[in-house]
Amino acid sequence: MAGPDGMHERVAAGALAAATEHGWAGATLARIAEASGTSRMTLHRHGLGREEIFQLLARAYERDMRVTLAAAVAEPGAAADRLRSGLASVCAVSERHLAFLRGLDEEEDTRLFHVDGVSRAGFVAPLERVLREGMRDGSFRKLPVRATATLLVNAADRTYRHMRAAHGWSPARSRQAIDLLVRGISTGR
């Protein structure tokens, strides 16, 4: 994502700020340029239209998700606690990128995060490891690992986003789904 003199990072941050204030539809190039501390002409000279800026935001979200989720599940502790921590990190990343994520429709979501399989590996692999450990120690039920990890990350992310955007719930209240998800696969040990 690095661009000349940090241009891409500044533009991605400015686009997120503009989308937070005006929604993605209202995040015009003029507003993105202003929030980025640059001009529309500079955006144009760098080849940064709305589609390219959208891609910058998608890559920033993906990178944040991979790094944050991997760090959260790497902490020592019981599998259930690490799974809760991992799912809480999914919610935290969603909160940081909420303005961008609210602007996605299903077609864009599929195009950005499911075409190349890269996102699945980055978003699901850390949870797969925790699930395998929990199944080995008997704290989680025996379930298909990849499918369960995919379901958990999406259930946490989508539920969090929906409760924040559509119901106006606080971040803490929106994270309540995590306990339900973990209890749903736990053996009770």
Disulfide bonds with the S-S distance in Angstrom:
none
